[in-house]
Structure formats: C-alpha cells, structure tokens
Amino acid sequence: MAPGYGSFARVGRLPLRALLTVTALLAALAAGPAADAADAKQRFAPGLVSTGDHALSALAAGKLGARVVRVEFDIGTPAAALRSTVAALTRRGARPLLLAGFHGRLPTEAEARNIGSWAAEFGPGGSYWATHRRHRLPVRLIEFGNETSYRDQYGDTYSDESYGHRAGLYATRFAQAHRAIGGRRVGLLAQADDGGTASSVWVTRMFGAVPKLGKLVAGWTVHPYGPRGKWRPKLRRVIAQTASMGAPATVPIDVTEYGISSSDGGLLTDNYGWPADLTYARAAAALRGTVAGMRADAKIAKRLRLFLVYSAHDLRRPGATNDREAYFGALRNDLTAKGAYTAAVRQLFRR
C-alpha cells in the first residue's frame, strides 16, 4: 500500500478513505439508475432462474443459497400482485431480478410504463420496504422481455421485415419503460442476443429506432446455452454488435439464462450441444468448465456480470419423460439434490 493511503491518511479532519467513499456515492447518484443498478458493474453475480412455480423456486433458492433469483411476470401485472413472490424470495436472502414478460407479442406503451410502478414499489426506497424492513433486498434490475429476438415465439426469421420491425418496436417500448422508471435507481436490461442467427439485424434495428439506446441500458442480456463452441462466439457477437452501434464498452453483459439438462444418464431429446445423456457428475463438470471458461476469456470476463442458472428445479420426476425441458433443474422436482450437479451449483453461489 502506498504511503498516505492507509486508514490514518487524512485530508483536513476527514479520513481520506471516508472522502473517497463519499465521492463514490456522489458519483453513483449523479450517474443515475444504470450506475446504481448493481453494487459494481463488473462484479460477477451468479444466481438462479425461477420456474413458473415461484413459491417452490423460493424454497429451492433457500436450499441452494442463491442470492439473486430471476422471476417472470407478465409486463402488465399490477405491482401488488408481485408482493408475495418478492416476500418469499427476500425471506430466504435472495434479491429478485424481475423479468417483464410478453410472450409472442410486443407490449403496449401503457404496459411498458407499468414497469415504473414495479420500480416505485420494489426498488431502493420503494413503498414496499416501508413495511418489510427485516428482509430488505430491493430490486436493482428489471429485465425487459424474454428471448424476443428469437424466432420461436414469432415464427419469422432475421431476413423477414417483421423481425426488424419487432426489434425497432422493442427498443421503443424499452425507452418508454426506462422513462417510466425515472430516477428510482433501478436499471433496465435489454436484449442484445441474436438468437443464434449470427445476424446483426436485431441490434442494428434496435438502434435505428432508438439511437441513444446504449446510454439507457443497464446491461445486455444473452442466453448462451451450450459448450464453448456456442457460448463464446455468441457472447463475442453481443460485444461486437453493440460496440459497432456506439454503445459504451462499460455496459455489462448479463447471462440471464444458462442451463444444462441432466436426468443422471437418461437419454434426453437434446441438450444444446452437450451430450443428451449426461450424468449429474458430467453435468457438474460441464457447468464448472463453462463458468471458468467465460471468466478466463479476456474479452468476455471484463463485461460479464450476471450468470443465472436455469432453473430452480426439475419439472418432472427422474425417468418420467425424455423431454430435455423437464430436467434443467439445479434440484430434482421434489427439491432433493441432483448429486454432483447440485453441489456444483451451490459452490457457484458461494462465490
């Protein structure tokens, strides 16, 4: 430590360390919602994705030690309807990441602005916390839509005009939601995932509709399922495509879903490039290797923030089906452990 920077260094009567702290706080306040959305923009933050059963997922989060849990609600849901889920998660020490969903459609302007009511109730200083002080873990981030840039929900491709139109309207609604949040210190996450197409159409058309989009987002979301040969180029495309539109290189990359399906050796329909018959031990090794690989990649690691494991628990009992979607859980459907895989998730959450 350089001389003069220890706990005894003083400027006037105030310790230098205190002055630096005050300066940092003032800078955060001046920077607005995006800067305050996380304790540190580049801090790696693993977490969990809830299933549709939020109550069961909250129990799973408590068993696993998750500190961030992504929970989806339709974008038009009144804030009051979120209270029981927020309470269930925060009682178990998990901060909610709210996902404003709109499956197979785009929200109306009124629905986009409804997100402002979520921030007003559950964000820092929100009305909810006035009567829930014991487990105060305010919402810092809200995710705007889920895989809207993918073809699955809409039946088109990046070469169709409907796809480009959707990207532009998505950005417009995002900006309206951002404006509704205002200065409530809640950041809004936008999709920059090209859906595996390797096309820049989504990002280009978003910025065509809202040129200042890069200054509004608190993080770019991406779902880079699969081994290194899939996640690495996808994450690097997010970085390259947003940079080409002038977005700041300081905007974090948020992996709001990453999962590996396993029924302990049972042969499943598919596994996003991983073997379809992974044991729990092999799935654990794959998860550890993926996290280590992303954090070791120089271009990705300095931007990587959220890494959310999909999902809280299996949807079916072992052997009940060969559908891969049933076995992405960090726990079994009855919330018992999936051996080495559950152990690997718990270890990740202890970081």
N, C-alpha and C positions, 0 to 999 in steps of 0.2 A: 504494500500500500504506500502510495506516495506521501511524503511528509505534508502535513496540513490537511489531510482528507480523512483523518480518524474521527472518533467521537468527541475529541477535545478541540478540534478545529472550530474557530468561531469567527463570525463577522459581526462586529459590534457586540451586542449582548446575546444574539441569537445563534445557536449552533449551525454550522454550515449544512449539516445533514438535514436539519429542520427547514432551512431555506430552500434546499433542493426539493424537499418533499412538497412544500407549499408551491414552488414553481411548477412542479409536475402536475399538481392538482389544478392549478390555474390554466395550464396548457390544455389539460383534458377537457375542462369546462368550455374553453374557447373553441376547441375543435368540434364539439357537438356530438350527436348521437353515435356516429360511427366510431369515434375515438373511445367513447365510454362504453361501447357495447361489450367489450371484454377487458379483463384486467390488464392484459398485454396483448397487442395484436398478433405477435408471433409466438405466443405461448401455446405449446402443444396441449390439446384438451381432448382426451378420449371420453367417450360416452356411449349411450345406449339408445336404440330406436324402439319406441313402444309399438306393440301390436294394437289392433283395434280395441282390445280389452285393456283400457288404461288402468283399471284397478289392479288387475293381475300383473300388468307390467310394472306398476309401482312396487308391488311386493318383490318382483324379480330384481328390480333396481336395488332394493334394500339388501337382498341376498348377495348381489354381485358387488356392491359398493360403488355403483355408478354415481358420478357427481353431476352429470348432465344427461337429461333424457329428452329426446325429441318426441313430441306428441302432436298428432294431427287433429284439427278441427276444420269443418267447412268454413270458408272465409266469411260467410255471412252470420256465423254463430254469435249470439249476444255474449258479451263478456261474462255475464252472470253464470252462463252455462259451463264455463271453464273452471269455476271455483273448486269444485270437488276434486278434479284432477290435479290442479295446482296444489291443493292441500295434501293430497295423497303422496305426491312426489316430494314436496318440501319437508314433510314429516320424516321422510327417510333420507334426508340430506342431499337430495338431487335438485339441481336448478332446471326448471323447464325451458326447453327450446320449443317455442310454439311454431307449428307449421300451419300456415293458412292454405288449406287445400281447395282445389277446384278441378275435379277430375273430368277430363274430356270436354272442357269448356273454358272460357275466359270469364273472369268476374266482371260485374258491372262496376261503374265508378263508385256507387254507394257501398258496394261490398268491399271494394279496395279501401275506402275511407273508414270502414268499420274496424280495420286493424288499429286505428288510432285509439279506439275505446279499449282494446286489449292492452295497449301500452299504458294508457291512463290508469287502468286498474291494477295491472300486474308489474309494470316497470318500476324502476327505482323511484321511491317516493309515492308510488301508486296507492290508490284508495284502499285496495285490499289489505295492504300491510298495516294499516292503522289498527286493525283488529286481529292481525295474525303476526304478532311481533316475535313470537318464540322461534318460529321456523322461517325467518325472513330470508328468502333467496329469490330476489326479484328477477324477472325476465330481462335479459340483456339483449337477446337476439330473437327475431321473428323471421322465419323462412317463408318466402313468397312463392307458393306453388310447389308442386312435386312432379318432376320429370315432364314439364310442359314442352320441353324441346325434343322429347322422344316422339316416335311415330305411333306407339302402341295405343295411346288414348284417342288419337285423332284419325288414324288410317291414311295419312298422307306421308310424303317424303320431302326431303330438303329441296328437291327440284320443283315442287309444286308451289304455286303462288300462295295457296292457303297457309303453307308453312311460314313463309316470310311475313305474311300479314299477321299471323299469330305472334311471331317474335316482336313485331312492332307494337301490337296492342298490349302484349305482356309488359313491355317496357313502359308504355304509357300508364297502365294501371299501377305498375310498381312506383312510378313517380308520384302518382296520386296518393298511394298508401304512405309513401315516405313523407309527403307534405302533411298528411293527417296525423302522423306520429309527432311531427314538430320537434320541439326541444326536450322531449321526455327521456332522453338518454337511452333509447332502445334502437339498436341497429337493425337494418333490414337486409336480408340475404337474397341475392338474385342468382338465377341460374346462368351459368356460362358453359354448361355441359352440352356438347354437340350430339349427344345420344349415340355415340359410336360411329357417326357418319363420316368423321374426319372433314366435314364441311364447315366453312366459316359463316354460312348463311345466317344461322341463328344470332350470333354475336353481331355481325355486320348490320342486320336489320334492326336489332335492338337499339344500337347506337344511332342508326339512321332516324329512328323515331324520337329518341331522347339522347342528343349528343353529349349531355353532361352526366350521363348515367354512371360513369366511372367515379364521379365525385359523390354520388348518392349512396352507393352500395357499401355495406359493412363487411361483405365477404361474398366470394363467388362460390356457389355450390356445385358439386360434381359427385357422381356415383360411379367410381372406377372399379367395378367388380372384375374379378379375375386375377390371374397371375401377372407377373411383372410385364410380360409382353403386351398386356392390355392396359394395366393401370398407368404405366409410365408414359406412353405416348398420349393417352387421354389427358392426364394432368398437365403435361407439357403443352398440349394444344390450348388448354384453358389459358395458360400463362401467355403463350404467343398471340393468340387471337385477341385477347383483351388488351394486350400491350399495343397491338397494331392499330387499335382504335383510340389510343391515347390514355387508357386507364392507368392510374398510378400503380407502380410496382409494389406499393406498400399494402394494397388490398389483400387480405388473407384469402387463402384457398380453404374452403370448408368441405370436407368429405362427410356429407350428412347421411350417407349410407355406404357401408361396406360389409358384406357378409359372405360366409362360406357354409354351404349346406352339407349336413352330415347326419346320417342315421346309423352311425357306427358300423360302416361296412356294407349296409344295404344299398343296392344299386338303384340310383335315382334317375330321373328323366334327363337331367342335365345339371351342370354346375358352373356355368360361366367360364369354362376353360379349365377348371380344376377337374381331377378325376371324379366321376359320378358315384364312386363307391368309397369315399373317404371314411376311414375310421375316425373316432374322436381324436386320437393321438395325432394322426396325419393332418387333420383339420387344424389342430392346435399349432402344429409346426408351420403350416401354411399361413396362419394368421400372424404368428410371431415374425415370420420371414417377410411378410408384406409390410408390416409396420416398420421393421428395421430397414427395409429397402427404401421406403418412402422417406424416412428420416435421414438416410445416408445420401440421398440424391441431392446434390448441391442446389440445383435449380428449384426443386420442389420443397425441400426441407425448410428453407428460409421463408416460405409462404404458407406452409401447412399449419393449420390451427385445429379445427375440429376433426376428429376421426371417430365417427359414431358406428358402433357395431350393430348390424341388422341381424337379428332382432332380439327382443327380450326373452322370448320362449318359443319352443316349437308349437305348431298349431294342431298337430296330431300326435298320438302315442307312437312309439317306435314300431315300425313294420306295418302300420295301418295303411300306408299308401306309398307309391314310388314317386309322388309329385315332389320335386325339389322344394317348392314353395312352403312345404309343411315343416321343413327341418333346418331353417336358418337360425333357430333359437340359440341363445347362449345357455339356456336351460331347457330341459325337457318340458313337455306340455303340462306336467304336474309340478313344475318348478324344482324337480330334483336335478342334480348335477349331470352334465354330459362328460364326465370324466376329465380327461386332459384338456378338452376344449374349454370347459367352464373354468378350469384352473388358469388357462391362458388369458381368458377374458378378465378374470379377477386380477391377475398380475398386471395387465394393461391398465386397469382402472386405478391401480395403486401408484402409478407414475406421478 
